[in-house]
Structures are given as structure tokens and as C-alpha cells.
Amino acid sequence: MFRSTSRFNIPFFDIRSALQKSIRRGIVDDTVFYTSELDISGLGNSAFTSLILFASEDVSIADP
């Protein structure tokens, strides 16, 4: 069942946003916290889908 909040009642999209910001700022501890928070809350699939999305946004398509 999809929960829209984490185990600490943080909305899913707030955690996802914080995860993206922590990745871009290079804050490893926060990145691990937000990823594990999504995973433990049963939103692990969404966490890893988000990581793929963030990577594609930041790297983009390479110019051959």
C-alpha cells in the first residue's frame, strides 16, 4: 500500500525534495537519511526511481 508520508509523518514529496537537494549539495549524511527514510517507510521503489530521475536530470544526454 502506498503511503504518502514517512514513518515520521513527513510528506513524501518533501522527503523527495530534500533528498534531491542533499544530493546536489553533496551532504552525504542527509542523503543516506532521506533514502533510508523512504525505504523504511515502504517507499523504497520510489526512492530508487527518484535517484535515477535525479541522475538523468543532472547528467543529461551526452554529446557524442
Buried (B, 14 or more C-beta within 10 A) or exposed (E): EEEEEBEEEBEBEEBBEBBBEBBEEEBEEBBEBBBEBBBEBEBEEBBEEBBEEBEEEEEEEEEE
